[in-house]
Amino acid sequence: MSTERAFDPTAPLAGPPDPWASTDMPSLRDRPPYHMTDMIAAEPAVAGRIVAALSGAGPAADLAWAIRATVERGEPVTIVGCGTSEHAAQAAAEILGEAASAAGHDRAIVTAVQAFESALRPPTSGLVIGVSHEGGTVATNAALSAARDVGRQTAVITVTRRSPSGDLADIVVETNELDQGWCHIVGYLSPIVAAAAVGAHLSGVALDGESVARAVSAGTRDEAGAERIAAGLAAGSRILVIASGADRPAGRELVLKIEEGAWVPSAYRDLETFLHGHLPSVDSATTVLLVLADRNSRAERVRRGRQALAAARAVGARTAAIATADGATELDGELTLGRITVEAAPDLPSAVAALLGTATPLQLVTERLARARGTNPDPIRRDNPLYLAASDAAEH
């Protein structure tokens, strides 16, 4: 196994090869820091570089113009992706919907759709935006191709225009730097930052790269909090993640990260949904983790989050939270065994602040859970021939 440890988190990450090719399995490390560890450390600088690259004239501004033209016609903007990129697409829908509203388009229809479903039933009008970190995801490219075949305008947020996704899009917003592991970390953050940059062009409110980098960086610092949460997660056999509003993409992404990086069966529930029929399956072997960073309708979300955690505690479940300071204060004491406090970032739009603020904490919790369970998150278990065969069966 590789034991190389030299890594500069401030240096740009390598881009894809030229000519484009999908990545090989990452080099295997027999102990931390994993590639995942390095990517978390690199994210603040990556975010700052993406904002700088997309702040002026170019594809991000072009995509904002296309979104504006689409919603002014009363047509929908549909954002598609798979896996981590599906959650990034959901995050982009939150960000761009909020930006459209700030620009005066309160009735704008901006939605995220799973790429496979969109490929089977492409939108009958509007703009289709794909999210694909490497640009080679089959279902996402099928969705872009199906949209183009029925006359839709297409765009993609991806690492390079040289990718297969780039060939299928009228507008390509490039993020340039490639994730070095398969438990995608930069692959989740990059399109969120890119969407925030597009949103700034759409709303006319400038996006400050330093504020973005600071919000991302804040989530990397509470290693002790992440370890406390990870210890609670590792002690059980099942994890439920709950969230509402703009925190829902982060909740879904946390579940995916835990399952592919630490191999613990996990599930996502919307905050209110959790309290309507799912509690009978919760017991002392369950950990319930609340994501609570969306500042819209804040008092209502905090109150309902407290009630959900209290209900979980009443049946013996462990509880934890990733929350901004006001929510974390309300969740002190008996309601949580561990929590991470997220940067509130009041100078950023609400959805941007929530999604950037929670991105690195959810990743840090996963990385510490992988350490606690002795799993290597980088190859998402495909270093095991059984799971490699399962992947091959799914693809072929």
Backbone hydrogen bonds, N-H to C=O, Kabsch-Sander energy under -0.5 kcal/mol:
donor,donor_aa,acceptor,acceptor_aa,energy
2,S,28,L,-2.4
11,A,8,D,-1.2
30,D,2,S,-0.6
38,D,34,Y,-1.9
39,M,35,H,-2.6
40,I,36,M,-2.2
41,A,37,T,-1.9
42,A,38,D,-1.8
43,E,39,M,-1.2
43,E,40,I,-0.6
46,V,42,A,-2.2
47,A,43,E,-3.0
48,G,44,P,-2.0
49,R,45,A,-2.1
50,I,46,V,-2.2
51,V,47,A,-2.2
52,A,48,G,-2.1
53,A,49,R,-2.4
54,L,50,I,-1.8
55,S,51,V,-0.7
55,S,52,A,-0.6
62,D,58,G,-2.4
63,L,59,P,-2.8
64,A,60,A,-2.1
65,W,61,A,-2.2
66,A,62,D,-2.2
67,I,63,L,-2.6
68,R,64,A,-2.6
69,A,65,W,-2.6
70,T,66,A,-2.0
71,V,67,I,-2.7
72,E,68,R,-2.2
73,R,69,A,-1.1
73,R,70,T,-0.5
74,G,71,V,-1.2
75,E,70,T,-2.2
77,V,109,I,-3.1
78,T,76,P,-0.5
78,T,127,L,-2.9
79,I,111,T,-2.8
80,V,129,I,-2.8
81,G,113,V,-0.8
85,S,82,C,-1.5
86,E,83,G,-0.7
87,H,83,G,-1.6
88,A,84,T,-2.2
89,A,85,S,-2.1
90,Q,86,E,-2.2
91,A,87,H,-2.3
92,A,88,A,-2.7
93,A,89,A,-2.1
94,E,90,Q,-1.7
95,I,91,A,-2.5
96,L,92,A,-3.2
97,G,93,A,-2.0
98,E,94,E,-1.8
99,A,95,I,-2.1
100,A,96,L,-2.5
101,S,97,G,-1.9
102,A,98,E,-2.2
103,A,99,A,-1.5
104,G,101,S,-1.7
105,H,100,A,-2.8
106,D,104,G,-0.8
108,A,105,H,-1.7
110,V,108,A,-0.8
111,T,77,V,-2.4
113,V,79,I,-2.6
115,A,81,G,-2.0
118,S,114,Q,-2.1
119,A,115,A,-2.4
120,L,116,F,-1.6
121,R,117,E,-1.8
127,L,76,P,-1.8
128,V,153,Q,-2.4
129,I,78,T,-3.1
130,G,128,V,-0.5
130,G,155,A,-2.9
131,V,80,V,-2.0
132,S,157,I,-2.0
141,N,137,T,-2.5
142,A,138,V,-2.2
143,A,139,A,-2.1
144,L,140,T,-2.2
145,S,141,N,-2.5
146,A,142,A,-2.7
147,A,143,A,-2.2
148,R,144,L,-2.4
149,D,145,S,-2.3
150,V,146,A,-1.2
151,G,148,R,-1.7
152,R,147,A,-2.8
153,Q,126,G,-0.9
155,A,128,V,-2.1
156,V,171,I,-2.0
157,I,130,G,-2.5
158,T,156,V,-0.6
158,T,173,V,-2.0
159,V,132,S,-0.5
159,V,133,H,-1.7
163,S,160,T,-1.3
165,S,135,G,-1.8
167,D,163,S,-1.2
168,L,164,P,-0.6
168,L,165,S,-1.4
169,A,166,G,-0.9
170,D,154,T,-1.6
171,I,154,T,-1.1
173,V,156,V,-2.9
173,V,171,I,-0.5
174,E,172,V,-0.7
175,T,158,T,-1.9
176,N,159,V,-1.5
177,E,175,T,-1.5
178,L,14,A,-2.7
182,W,378,D,-2.2
184,H,182,W,-1.6
188,Y,185,I,-1.2
189,L,185,I,-2.0
190,S,186,V,-2.8
192,I,188,Y,-0.9
193,V,189,L,-2.4
194,A,190,S,-2.6
195,A,191,P,-2.5
196,A,192,I,-2.1
197,A,193,V,-2.1
198,V,194,A,-2.4
199,G,195,A,-2.9
200,A,196,A,-1.8
201,H,197,A,-1.7
202,L,198,V,-2.1
203,S,199,G,-2.8
204,G,200,A,-1.9
206,A,204,G,-0.6
208,D,206,A,-0.6
209,G,207,L,-0.6
212,V,208,D,-2.1
213,A,209,G,-2.7
214,R,210,E,-2.3
215,A,211,S,-2.3
216,V,212,V,-2.1
217,S,213,A,-2.8
218,A,214,R,-2.3
219,G,215,A,-0.8
219,G,216,V,-0.5
220,T,217,S,-1.9
221,R,218,A,-1.1
223,E,221,R,-2.4
226,A,222,D,-2.1
227,E,223,E,-2.3
228,R,224,A,-2.1
229,I,225,G,-2.3
230,A,226,A,-2.8
231,A,227,E,-2.2
232,G,228,R,-1.7
233,L,229,I,-2.5
234,A,230,A,-2.8
235,A,231,A,-1.2
236,G,232,G,-0.5
236,G,233,L,-1.0
237,S,285,A,-2.2
238,R,285,A,-1.4
239,I,265,P,-1.6
240,L,287,T,-2.9
241,V,267,A,-2.5
242,I,289,L,-2.6
243,A,269,R,-1.1
247,D,244,S,-1.8
248,R,245,G,-1.6
251,G,247,D,-2.2
252,R,248,R,-2.3
253,E,249,P,-2.4
254,L,250,A,-2.4
255,V,251,G,-1.8
256,L,252,R,-2.0
257,K,253,E,-2.8
258,I,254,L,-2.7
259,E,255,V,-2.3
260,E,256,L,-2.7
261,G,257,K,-2.7
262,A,257,K,-0.5
262,A,258,I,-2.0
263,W,258,I,-0.9
264,V,258,I,-1.0
267,A,239,I,-1.8
269,R,241,V,-2.5
271,L,243,A,-3.0
274,F,270,D,-2.5
275,L,271,L,-0.7
275,L,272,E,-0.8
276,H,273,T,-2.1
278,H,274,F,-0.6
281,S,278,H,-1.6
282,V,279,L,-2.2
286,T,283,D,-2.0
287,T,238,R,-2.0
288,V,318,R,-2.9
289,L,240,L,-2.8
289,L,287,T,-0.5
290,L,320,A,-2.5
291,V,242,I,-2.5
292,L,290,L,-0.5
292,L,322,I,-3.0
298,R,295,R,-1.0
301,R,297,S,-2.0
302,V,298,R,-2.7
303,R,299,A,-2.4
304,R,300,E,-2.4
305,G,301,R,-2.4
306,R,302,V,-2.4
307,Q,303,R,-1.9
308,A,304,R,-2.3
309,L,305,G,-2.3
310,A,306,R,-2.5
311,A,307,Q,-2.3
312,A,308,A,-2.2
313,R,309,L,-2.7
314,A,310,A,-2.0
315,V,311,A,-0.9
315,V,312,A,-0.7
316,G,313,R,-1.8
317,A,312,A,-2.2
318,R,286,T,-2.2
320,A,288,V,-2.0
321,A,338,G,-1.5
322,I,290,L,-2.6
323,A,340,I,-2.5
324,T,292,L,-1.8
325,A,342,V,-0.7
328,A,324,T,-2.9
329,T,325,A,-2.3
330,E,326,D,-1.4
331,L,327,G,-1.1
332,D,329,T,-1.2
335,L,332,D,-1.1
336,T,333,G,-0.8
337,L,319,T,-2.9
338,G,319,T,-0.6
340,I,321,A,-1.9
342,V,323,A,-2.6
348,L,345,A,-1.8
353,A,349,P,-3.0
354,A,350,S,-2.4
355,L,351,A,-2.5
356,L,352,V,-2.6
357,G,353,A,-2.3
358,T,354,A,-1.7
359,A,355,L,-0.8
360,T,356,L,-0.7
362,L,358,T,-2.1
363,Q,359,A,-1.4
364,L,360,T,-2.8
365,V,361,P,-2.6
366,T,362,L,-1.6
367,E,363,Q,-2.5
368,R,364,L,-2.4
369,L,365,V,-2.2
370,A,366,T,-2.6
371,R,367,E,-1.8
372,A,368,R,-2.3
373,R,369,L,-2.1
374,G,370,A,-0.9
374,G,371,R,-0.7
375,T,370,A,-2.4
380,I,377,P,-1.1
381,R,376,N,-0.5
382,R,379,P,-2.1
384,N,381,R,-1.5
387,Y,384,N,-0.6
388,L,384,N,-2.3
389,A,385,P,-2.4
390,A,386,L,-1.6
391,S,387,Y,-2.1
392,D,388,L,-2.4
393,A,389,A,-2.5
394,A,390,A,-2.0
395,E,391,S,-1.7
396,H,392,D,-2.3
